[in-house]
Amino acid sequence: MKYTVYNKNIAIIRPNFTIGTSKQAQPLIESIGSAIEEKSPKFIIINLQHLTFIDSNFLGALVKSLKVALKKNAELVVTNLQPPVKSMFELTKLYNIFKVYSSEEDAISTLS
C-alpha cells in the first residue's frame, strides 16, 4: 500500500481493497509509518472509500497508527466511510477518537 503526498503537510493513503482484516492491517500500519518517517507530514488522510467491511484487527491498526502519528506530532484523519464501516465507527465509538470527514476534498480544504 502506497501513500501520496498532497503537499508537504499532508500525506494521503488510499487503501485499494474492499475488506479490512488482519491481512490488511499490517500493510496499513507500514504505509502510515513510512509516510511519517519519510515525509513528516502534519496530517495523514486515510481515504476508506473502497472498504465495505472492517474487523477489529483493522480498527486496532487504525488506533495503533493514530498513536504513532500523535507521537510524531501528526494528526491522522479518515474520510469516505461507507455505511458498514461508518456503523463500525459508531458501534466502537471511534468517532470520539478520530476526526472523520465526508470526503478527501473536505479534509484537504479543512487541513490546508
Secondary structure, 3 states (H helix, E strand, C coil): CCEEEEECCEEEECCCCCEECHHHHHHHHHHHHHHHHHHCCCEEEEECCCCCEECHHHHHHHHHHHHHHHHCCCEEEEECCCHHHHHHHHHCCHHHCCEEECCHHHHHHHHC
